[in-house]
Amino acid sequence: MKLLQELAAPAREFTPIPFWFLNGDLTDVQLRRQLKDFNAHGVHGVVLHPRMGLAERIGYLGKAYFHYIRTAVAAAAKLGMTVVLYDEGMYPSGSSCGLVVKDHPELASEGLALAAQPQPGDEVLARVPGGVLAARKSGGTMRGLHWGEDDGEPNAPLTADILNPAAVERFIRLTHEAYYRELKPYFGRTIIGFFTDEPSVLGRNTAGLFPWTHGFAEVFRQAGGNLENLAALFAGEENADTRLYRALLRQREGEVYYGRLSRWCQAHGIGLMGHPHKSDDIEAEKYFAVPGQDLVLRWLAPEKDGLAGPDSTMGKCSADAARLMGRRRNSNECFGACNKDGNPWQLSGGDLKWYTDWLAVRGVNLFIPHAFYYSIEGKRKDERPPDVGPHSIWWPHYRQWSGYWARLSCLMTDIDLHAETAVLCRDGELHPDAVRPLFERQTGFQYLPESVWPECTVQNGALVCRGKTYCRVIDPYGRFPQLAGAAPCPPDCRCDPPRPLLRCARFTRSGTECWFLVNEGNEPLHTVLTLPTRARVGEYDLWHNAAWQQPCVQGEDGAQFVLELPVRGSRLYFACTEEEYRALPVPDAACELPAPAFTLLRHDPARAQKTYRATLPVTPAQLAQGRLRLTVYAEEMAELTVNGTAAGAEFWQPQQFYLEETLRPGNNELLLTVTGSRANLYGERPVAYGLKTE
């Protein structure tokens, strides 16, 4: 079956492409060694991200800097890896780490202020009750590359005005053109994109200002705007002029910044990658070859409501934008500073799995883990941790993670999504409350941003947009009143009883109808599932790369079976022909082995590791039962050996090991090693680890 063949051995294009923090005193030997190590662990691409802690001797965009960038790109090319260039020295993008503004102070970020009296250098735009509206330099800064250049520090670089064409041209000349001069032979081959990172008009560390740029007052007036009415911005009020301001600002940012960068990348054989500033900035995504977003700072988490607030709309935002623009891939810069309880480095394997599945079921098909650290020496380990790559506890078993991300990316690429409900939205208004019932009832939908509304037509009582037909429209703006009152569309699957924490993506992939299911809750999920199909059904576990038959009962609404989806569980179900079904293995029920009495053998606090020993007696009759499962409850990563043979590693509880290949009749010697969170070594407080029975 083509689909299963593709998933069993995903093409290298589906690799995760992590941020690689170039944050130390770089050497050619170390750069080559780390890239070789990444590649050996199933990570076949990187974002070359210059980062806080870069050695002072390596000046940004200077001779030494490009020496090491060339070394990294050449080494990646030799390994058959892909490279995404990062367009800044830290972030936000657009300033060349302060070089755009250096010697050109007129190009610094600008803002709109409401003040009692103008300050020296202000451009007074309008007099309003109680003061003046004035344009002024925002004073915005960015995070720099060297110590002393971070937020609030004296050498933090000034940001450039990304609404000013002259500033953007200087940014491209200093950054993009320099990379092209140094790396031209690799463009369009090893180098596939330029990553732009949450560009900000005002810059960081500004207050009481709204985005502005020189000459924008005339643009606003010519569009019919009244500058005096923009005082409402500072009161949190909306009127026709504030709406016009936001529309013109979005248009300006698109034309001057995103559009210019996008055209440059296209002309040089690569794609614009990265993401806009906010989770619901859907209109800016049209400029990206790979629309993207940024899941950081535990805005979302397993212990929170995954459907609440504007950040809950990401994933769907980038995936739906990509679909509308005909882009194959969409990305997420994920896991950055997603540590729990404010404790640096406290990020569990279970959390990592939850974030991964949360993104994938919404359509994300390129994972950009944040981050792999070149160095965690000294203060570097405290800069937006944790490392989710070579300095994580999972690294010895990382092919499990990289393989899962690759299979998910492969699965969710080139799909025809089943979505009969359209949700009209505006930039910054993706209506999380309105789409909540769709998620909870397993009903597919497609966001339609304002820019595509003029293309929408009503035909035979349905909405048609870019070749897709929608039988129901969620329309908060009253754009299509003739479609109001349409009945809800049938769900993509039915649950009896209902399971609002089950997420479902229904689509066609490689000619096969698929249902990708994710348990987004923190309890095992049990329900009778009905898939709307008369075909045979197969089941595929993407985490373990295993497929088997799914016996069903055909009811009036389709194929029914009991769904048991564990915590952090995901499953793919797919329709298949009778011949394809017979070719799948028959599922074997696992025989649960009695848990032996583990005793602590040794404790290594320096590694946050405990090792336990147990003897497990097994009879020939038990061995004859087929699959034999041992379940333990441990915090957090558990590795098991049986009679000296590795039996696998599990990353969240309950940890379940299948041992039929390693057990023998009689007594079996078990060693269970539990490795705790890296927060025990690098965080602010310890995190419990070991067997839960202790």
C-alpha positions in Angstrom: 0.0 0.0 0.0 1.6 3.3 -1.1 0.6 5.3 2.0 2.1 2.8 4.4 5.3 2.4 2.3 5.7 6.2 2.4 5.2 6.4 6.1 7.4 3.4 6.9 10.4 5.2 5.2 9.7 8.9 4.9 11.7 10.9 2.4 14.5 13.1 3.8 12.5 16.2 2.9 10.3 15.4 5.9 13.1 15.7 8.5 12.7 18.0 11.4 14.8 21.1 10.9 15.7 22.4 14.3 17.2 25.8 15.3 20.9 25.2 15.9 22.0 27.8 18.3 25.5 29.0 17.2 26.1 30.4 20.6 29.7 29.7 21.5 33.3 30.0 20.4 32.8 28.1 17.1 35.4 25.8 15.6 35.4 24.0 12.3 35.9 20.6 14.0 33.0 21.1 16.4 30.6 22.3 13.7 31.4 19.3 11.6 31.1 16.9 14.5 27.8 18.2 15.7 26.3 18.1 12.2 27.4 14.5 11.7 25.9 13.7 15.1 22.5 15.3 14.1 22.5 13.4 10.9 23.1 10.1 12.6 20.1 10.7 14.9 17.7 11.2 12.0 17.9 15.0 11.9 18.8 15.9 8.3 18.4 19.7 8.3 19.2 22.7 10.5 18.4 26.4 10.8 21.7 28.1 11.3 20.8 30.5 14.1 23.5 32.9 15.4 22.6 33.2 19.1 23.3 35.0 22.3 26.7 33.8 23.6 28.5 33.8 20.2 32.2 34.5 20.9 33.1 38.2 20.8 35.8 37.5 18.2 33.2 36.3 15.7 31.6 39.6 14.7 28.2 39.3 13.0 28.4 39.1 9.2 32.2 39.6 9.3 35.0 37.5 7.9 35.3 35.1 10.8 31.5 34.7 11.0 31.2 33.7 7.4 34.1 31.4 7.7 32.2 29.3 10.1 28.9 29.6 8.2 30.7 28.3 5.1 32.1 25.4 7.2 28.7 24.4 8.4 27.0 24.7 5.0 29.7 22.7 3.3 29.6 20.0 6.0 25.8 19.8 5.7 26.1 19.5 1.9 28.5 16.7 2.2 26.1 14.9 4.5 23.1 15.5 2.2 21.5 17.7 4.8 19.4 20.8 4.2 20.1 24.3 5.6 17.8 27.2 6.4 19.6 30.5 6.9 18.5 32.8 9.7 18.2 36.4 8.6 19.2 38.1 11.9 21.6 38.1 14.8 18.9 37.0 17.3 15.5 38.6 17.0 13.2 40.3 16.0 14.2 40.2 12.3 14.8 43.2 10.1 17.8 45.1 11.7 21.0 43.1 11.0 21.7 43.1 14.7 21.7 46.9 14.8 23.8 47.4 11.6 20.8 48.9 9.7 20.5 51.7 12.1 24.2 52.1 12.8 25.3 55.3 11.0 21.7 55.7 9.8 19.7 56.8 12.9 16.9 58.0 10.6 16.1 54.3 9.8 15.3 53.4 13.4 11.8 52.1 14.4 9.1 54.7 14.8 5.9 54.8 16.8 2.7 56.9 17.2 2.5 58.5 20.6 -0.3 60.4 22.5 1.5 63.0 24.6 0.5 66.1 26.6 3.3 68.1 24.9 5.5 67.2 22.0 9.1 66.2 22.7 12.2 67.4 20.7 12.3 65.5 17.5 8.6 64.7 17.4 6.5 65.1 14.3 3.2 66.5 15.4 0.4 64.9 13.4 -2.7 66.2 15.1 -3.8 68.1 18.1 -6.4 66.3 20.2 -8.2 67.0 23.4 -5.6 66.8 26.1 -2.5 66.7 23.9 -1.0 65.8 20.6 -0.6 62.8 18.4 3.1 62.6 17.4 5.4 60.4 15.4 8.7 59.7 17.2 11.5 57.2 17.3 10.3 54.2 19.3 13.6 53.4 21.0 12.8 49.8 20.3 15.6 47.3 20.7 16.3 43.7 19.8 18.1 40.8 21.5 21.7 40.9 20.4 24.4 38.2 19.9 26.9 39.0 22.7 26.7 39.4 26.4 25.5 42.9 27.3 23.2 43.1 24.3 20.0 41.5 25.7 16.7 43.1 26.7 17.3 46.0 29.0 21.1 45.9 28.7 23.1 48.9 27.6 24.3 47.5 24.3 21.0 46.1 23.1 20.9 46.9 19.3 18.3 49.4 18.0 15.7 48.0 15.7 15.1 49.3 12.2 11.8 50.6 10.7 10.6 47.7 8.7 7.8 49.9 7.2 10.5 52.1 5.6 11.6 50.8 2.2 15.1 52.3 2.7 15.5 50.4 5.9 14.4 47.1 4.4 16.7 47.6 1.4 19.6 48.2 3.7 18.7 45.1 5.7 18.6 43.0 2.6 21.9 44.5 1.3 23.7 43.9 4.6 22.3 40.4 5.3 20.8 38.5 2.4 23.2 39.8 -0.3 26.1 39.0 2.0 25.0 35.4 2.5 24.5 35.1 -1.2 28.0 36.3 -2.0 29.5 33.9 0.4 27.3 30.8 -0.3 25.9 31.2 -3.9 26.7 27.6 -5.0 24.6 26.2 -2.2 21.5 28.3 -2.9 18.6 26.2 -4.1 20.5 23.0 -3.3 21.6 22.6 0.3 20.2 26.0 1.2 16.4 25.9 0.9 15.2 29.0 2.7 15.7 32.2 4.7 14.0 32.2 8.1 12.6 35.6 9.2 11.7 35.7 12.9 8.7 37.6 14.3 9.5 41.0 12.8 8.3 43.9 14.9 7.5 47.4 13.7 8.2 49.0 17.1 10.9 46.7 18.3 11.1 45.2 21.8 10.8 47.1 25.1 8.5 49.9 24.0 5.4 51.0 25.8 2.5 53.4 25.0 3.2 53.5 21.3 1.5 52.2 18.2 3.4 51.3 14.9 4.2 54.1 12.6 6.6 55.1 9.9 7.8 58.3 8.2 5.3 59.4 5.5 2.5 57.2 6.8 0.4 60.2 7.8 0.0 61.2 4.1 -0.8 57.6 3.1 -3.5 57.6 5.8 -5.0 61.0 4.7 -5.1 60.0 1.1 -7.0 56.9 2.0 -9.6 59.1 3.6 -8.4 58.9 7.2 -8.8 61.5 9.9 -5.6 61.5 12.1 -7.4 63.0 15.1 -9.6 59.9 15.4 -6.5 57.7 16.0 -6.5 58.9 19.6 -9.0 56.1 20.1 -6.2 53.6 19.8 -4.8 54.7 23.2 -8.2 54.3 24.8 -8.7 50.8 23.4 -11.6 51.9 21.3 -12.4 51.1 17.7 -13.8 53.4 14.9 -13.6 53.6 11.1 -10.2 55.3 11.3 -8.6 52.8 13.6 -9.8 50.0 11.3 -8.4 51.9 8.3 -5.1 52.4 10.2 -4.8 48.7 10.9 -5.6 47.7 7.3 -3.1 50.2 5.8 -0.5 49.1 8.3 -0.9 45.4 7.4 -0.7 46.3 3.7 2.4 48.4 4.2 4.2 45.7 6.2 3.2 43.1 3.5 4.5 45.2 0.6 7.6 46.8 2.2 8.9 43.9 4.4 7.4 40.5 3.7 6.8 41.0 0.0 10.3 42.4 -0.6 11.9 39.5 1.3 9.7 36.9 -0.5 10.6 38.2 -3.9 14.3 38.3 -3.1 14.2 34.6 -1.9 12.3 33.5 -4.9 14.7 35.3 -7.2 17.6 33.4 -5.6 16.1 30.0 -5.7 15.0 29.6 -2.1 11.9 30.2 -0.1 10.9 32.7 2.6 10.4 30.8 5.8 9.8 31.7 9.5 6.8 33.3 10.9 5.0 36.7 11.6 4.8 38.2 15.0 1.5 36.8 16.4 -0.3 33.4 16.4 -3.3 34.7 14.4 -1.5 36.9 11.8 -3.0 34.9 9.0 -2.8 37.5 6.2 1.0 37.8 6.4 1.3 34.0 5.7 0.6 34.6 2.0 4.1 35.9 1.5 5.8 32.8 2.9 6.9 29.8 0.7 6.4 27.9 3.9 3.8 29.6 6.1 4.9 29.3 9.8 4.2 30.1 13.4 5.8 29.9 16.8 4.7 27.8 19.8 6.8 29.1 22.7 6.7 30.0 26.3 4.1 27.4 27.2 1.3 29.6 25.9 -0.4 26.2 25.3 0.2 23.2 27.5 -1.3 19.8 28.4 -2.5 21.2 31.8 -4.2 24.2 30.0 -7.3 24.5 27.8 -5.8 23.8 24.3 -8.8 25.5 22.6 -8.7 28.8 24.6 -7.3 32.2 23.4 -5.7 33.5 20.2 -2.7 31.2 20.5 -5.0 28.2 20.3 -5.7 29.1 16.6 -2.1 28.5 15.5 -1.4 25.3 13.6 -4.7 25.6 11.9 -3.8 29.2 10.9 -0.6 28.2 9.1 -1.9 25.0 7.6 -5.1 26.7 6.3 -3.1 29.6 4.9 -0.8 27.1 3.1 -3.8 25.3 1.6 -5.3 28.5 0.3 -1.9 29.6 -1.2 -1.1 26.2 -2.7 1.9 25.7 -0.5 2.9 22.0 0.3 4.5 22.7 3.7 3.8 24.8 6.7 6.0 25.0 9.8 6.1 25.6 13.5 9.1 26.8 15.6 8.1 24.6 18.5 9.0 23.9 22.2 11.0 27.1 22.8 11.1 27.9 26.5 8.1 25.6 27.1 9.5 24.5 30.4 6.9 23.8 33.1 6.2 25.8 36.3 8.8 28.4 35.5 11.5 25.9 36.1 14.1 26.1 33.3 14.8 22.7 31.5 11.6 21.1 33.0 10.1 19.8 29.8 9.0 16.2 29.8 8.8 13.7 27.0 5.1 13.5 27.5 4.9 17.3 27.0 6.9 17.0 23.9 4.6 14.4 22.5 1.5 16.5 23.4 2.9 19.5 21.6 3.8 17.5 18.6 0.4 15.9 18.2 -1.4 19.2 19.0 0.3 20.7 16.0 0.1 17.7 13.6 -3.6 17.1 13.9 -4.1 20.8 13.0 -2.1 20.3 9.9 1.5 21.3 10.7 3.9 19.3 8.5 7.3 20.8 9.2 8.7 20.7 12.7 11.4 23.2 13.7 12.4 22.2 17.2 13.7 25.1 19.4 16.5 24.3 19.9 19.7 22.4 19.6 22.5 24.3 21.5 26.0 24.4 20.1 27.1 25.0 23.7 25.4 25.1 27.2 28.5 26.4 28.9 28.0 29.0 31.6 25.1 31.4 31.0 24.3 29.8 27.6 22.3 27.0 29.3 20.0 29.6 30.8 19.2 31.4 27.5 15.6 30.3 26.5 16.1 26.6 27.6 15.6 23.7 27.3 17.8 22.2 24.6 15.5 19.6 23.0 18.3 17.9 21.1 21.8 16.7 22.0 21.7 18.0 25.6 18.4 16.4 26.3 17.9 13.1 28.1 16.2 11.7 24.9 19.3 12.1 22.6 20.4 8.4 22.8 17.0 7.4 21.5 16.4 10.4 19.3 15.6 8.4 16.2 12.3 7.6 17.9 11.4 11.4 17.9 13.0 12.3 14.6 11.2 9.3 12.9 7.9 10.3 14.4 8.2 13.9 13.3 9.2 12.7 9.8 6.2 10.3 9.6 3.8 13.0 10.7 5.2 15.5 8.3 5.0 12.9 5.5 1.4 12.0 6.5 0.2 15.6 6.5 1.8 16.7 3.3 -0.1 16.7 -0.1 -3.4 15.9 1.6 -6.9 16.9 0.5 -8.5 18.0 3.8 -12.1 17.1 4.4 -13.6 20.5 5.5 -17.2 21.3 4.7 -17.3 24.3 7.1 -15.7 27.6 6.3 -14.8 30.1 9.0 -14.5 33.7 7.9 -11.8 35.6 9.7 -9.8 38.7 9.7 -6.1 39.2 10.6 -5.9 38.8 14.3 -9.5 37.5 14.6 -9.5 33.8 14.2 -12.4 33.3 16.6 -11.3 30.5 19.0 -14.6 30.5 20.8 -16.5 30.0 17.5 -14.3 27.1 16.3 -14.2 25.3 19.7 -17.4 23.3 19.0 -15.9 22.2 15.7 -12.8 20.8 17.3 -14.8 19.2 20.1 -17.3 17.5 17.7 -14.5 16.3 15.3 -15.7 18.5 12.5 -13.2 19.7 9.9 -13.1 23.4 8.8 -11.1 25.9 6.8 -10.3 29.4 7.7 -11.0 32.0 5.0 -9.2 35.3 5.6 -10.6 38.6 4.5 -8.2 38.8 1.5 -10.0 35.9 -0.2 -13.6 37.0 0.5 -13.9 38.8 -2.9 -13.2 35.4 -4.6 -16.0 33.6 -2.7 -19.2 33.0 -4.5 -22.5 31.4 -3.4 -23.6 28.5 -5.6 -26.6 26.2 -4.9 -26.8 27.3 -1.3 -23.1 26.7 -0.6 -19.9 28.9 -0.5 -17.3 28.2 -3.1 -13.7 29.5 -2.8 -10.7 28.5 -4.8 -12.2 25.3 -6.0 -13.6 24.2 -2.7 -17.2 24.0 -1.6 -18.4 24.6 1.9 -22.0 23.7 3.0 -21.8 25.8 6.1 -20.2 29.1 6.9 -19.4 30.6 10.3 -19.7 34.3 9.4 -19.2 36.7 12.3 -19.2 39.6 9.8 -22.5 39.0 8.0 -20.7 38.9 4.7 -22.9 36.1 3.3 -26.3 36.5 5.0 -27.9 34.2 2.4 -26.0 31.3 4.0 -27.0 32.1 7.6 -28.8 29.3 9.4 -27.3 26.4 7.6 -27.3 23.1 9.5 -24.0 21.9 11.0 -22.0 19.7 8.8 -21.7 16.0 9.7 -18.6 15.3 11.9 -15.6 13.6 10.4 -16.2 10.7 12.9 -18.7 10.0 15.6 -18.1 9.2 19.2 -20.5 7.4 21.5 -20.3 8.7 24.1 -19.0 12.1 22.9 -15.3 12.8 23.5 -14.6 16.6 23.3 -10.9 16.0 23.9 -10.5 13.8 20.8 -9.1 15.7 17.8 -9.6 14.4 14.3 -8.2 15.3 10.9 -10.0 13.6 8.0 -8.3 13.8 4.6 -7.3 11.9 1.5 -3.6 11.0 1.1 -2.1 9.1 -1.8 -5.6 8.1 -2.8 -6.4 6.7 0.6 -9.1 8.1 2.9 -7.6 8.8 6.4 -8.6 9.8 9.9 -5.8 11.0 12.1 -6.9 10.9 15.8 -5.2 12.5 18.8 -6.0 12.3 22.5 -5.5 15.8 23.7 -6.5 15.1 27.2 -4.7 13.7 30.3 -6.8 10.6 30.7 -7.2 7.5 28.5 -9.9 7.9 26.0 -12.6 5.2 25.5 -15.5 5.4 23.1 -17.3 3.7 20.3 -16.0 5.3 17.1 -17.9 5.4 13.8 -16.0 6.3 10.7 -18.2 7.3 7.7 -17.0 4.6 5.3 -18.2 1.2 4.0 -14.6 0.1 3.3 -12.4 -2.1 5.4 -10.3 -0.2 7.9 -6.6 -0.4 8.8 -4.9 1.1 11.8 -1.4 2.6 11.9 0.6 3.6 15.0 3.0 6.3 13.8 5.0 6.3 17.0 5.9 2.6 16.7 5.7 2.5 12.9 3.3 -0.5 13.0 0.1 -1.3 11.0 -2.6 -3.9 11.5 -6.2 -4.7 10.7 -8.9 -2.9 12.6 -12.0 -5.2 12.8 -15.2 -3.2 12.5 -19.0 -3.7 12.6 -20.8 -2.0 9.8 -23.6 0.2 11.1 -26.0 2.6 9.4 -23.5 5.4 9.6 -20.4 3.5 8.7 -17.6 1.3 10.3 -17.8 1.0 14.1 -15.3 -0.2 16.6 -14.2 0.5 20.2 -11.5 3.1 20.3 -9.0 3.0 23.2 -6.6 5.9 22.9 -4.1 6.2 25.8 -2.8 9.4 27.3 -0.5 11.0 24.6 -1.9 8.6 22.1 -2.3 9.2 18.4 -3.6 6.8 15.7 -4.1 6.8 12.0 -7.1 4.9 10.6 -7.4 4.4 6.9 -9.8 2.9 4.4 -8.5 0.0 2.4 -9.6 -2.6 -0.2 -10.2 -6.2 0.8 -6.9 -7.2 -0.6 -5.0 -4.5 1.3 -6.9 -5.4 4.5 -5.9 -9.1 4.2 -2.2 -8.1 3.7 -2.2 -6.3 7.1 -1.3 -8.3 10.3 -4.1 -9.4 12.6 -3.9 -7.5 15.8 -2.7 -9.5 18.8 -4.0 -8.7 22.2 -1.2 -8.1 24.6 -0.8 -10.3 27.7 0.0 -8.1 30.7 2.8 -9.5 32.8 2.7 -9.1 36.6 5.0 -6.3 37.7 8.0 -7.6 39.5 9.3 -6.1 42.7 12.0 -3.7 41.6 14.7 -2.7 44.1 17.0 0.3 43.8 20.4 -0.9 42.7 22.2 2.5 42.4 21.4 6.2 42.4 23.5 8.7 40.5 22.4 12.3 41.4 25.0 13.8 39.1 23.1 12.4 36.2 19.6 12.4 37.8 19.4 8.7 37.3 18.2 5.7 39.2 18.7 2.1 38.3 16.5 -0.7 39.6 16.9 -4.5 39.4 14.2 -7.2 39.4 13.7 -10.9 38.6 10.8 -11.8 36.4 9.8 -15.4 36.3 8.1 -16.5 33.0 6.6 -19.8 32.1 6.5 -21.5 28.7 2.8 -21.1 28.8 3.1 -17.3 29.1 5.7 -17.2 26.3 3.2 -19.0 24.0 0.6 -16.2 24.4 2.3 -13.9 21.9 2.7 -10.3 22.9 3.9 -9.9 26.4 3.7 -6.4 28.0 5.3 -5.1 31.1 4.0 -1.8 32.5 5.8 0.5 34.9 5.1 3.9 36.2 8.2 6.1 36.3 9.3 9.8 36.2 10.4 10.2 33.5 12.5 8.4 30.8 12.7 4.6 31.5 15.1 2.3 29.7 14.8 -1.4 30.2 17.2 -4.3 29.6 16.2 -7.9 29.8 18.8 -10.5 30.3 21.4 -8.0 29.1 19.5 -7.1 26.0 18.0 -3.7 25.4 14.2 -3.8 25.4 13.6 -0.1 24.6 13.0 3.3 26.1 9.7 4.9 27.0 9.3 8.6 27.6 6.0 9.1 29.5 3.9 7.0 31.9 2.7 4.5 31.9 5.8 3.1 30.3 4.9 -0.1 28.4 7.5 -2.5 27.2 6.8 -5.5 24.9 9.2 -8.3 25.8 8.3 -11.4 23.9 11.6 -11.1 21.9 13.8 -10.8 25.0 12.2 -13.1 27.6 13.1 -16.8 28.2 11.5 -19.5 30.3 12.5 -19.3 33.9 13.9 -16.3 35.7 14.7 -13.2 33.7 16.9 -10.4 35.0 15.6 -6.9 34.5 17.4 -3.6 34.8 15.3 -0.5 34.7 17.1 2.9 34.4 15.0 6.0 35.1 16.5 9.3 34.0 15.0 12.4 35.5 14.5 15.9 34.0 17.5 18.0 33.1 15.9 20.5 35.5 17.6 18.5 38.2 21.0 19.6 36.7 20.3 23.0 35.2 17.0 24.2 36.6 16.0 26.2 39.6 14.6 23.3 41.6 14.6 19.5 41.5 12.0 17.4 39.8 11.1 14.0 41.2 12.3 11.0 39.2 12.3 7.3 39.7 9.6 4.6 40.0 6.3 5.9 41.2 6.1 3.2 43.9 9.0 4.7 45.8 
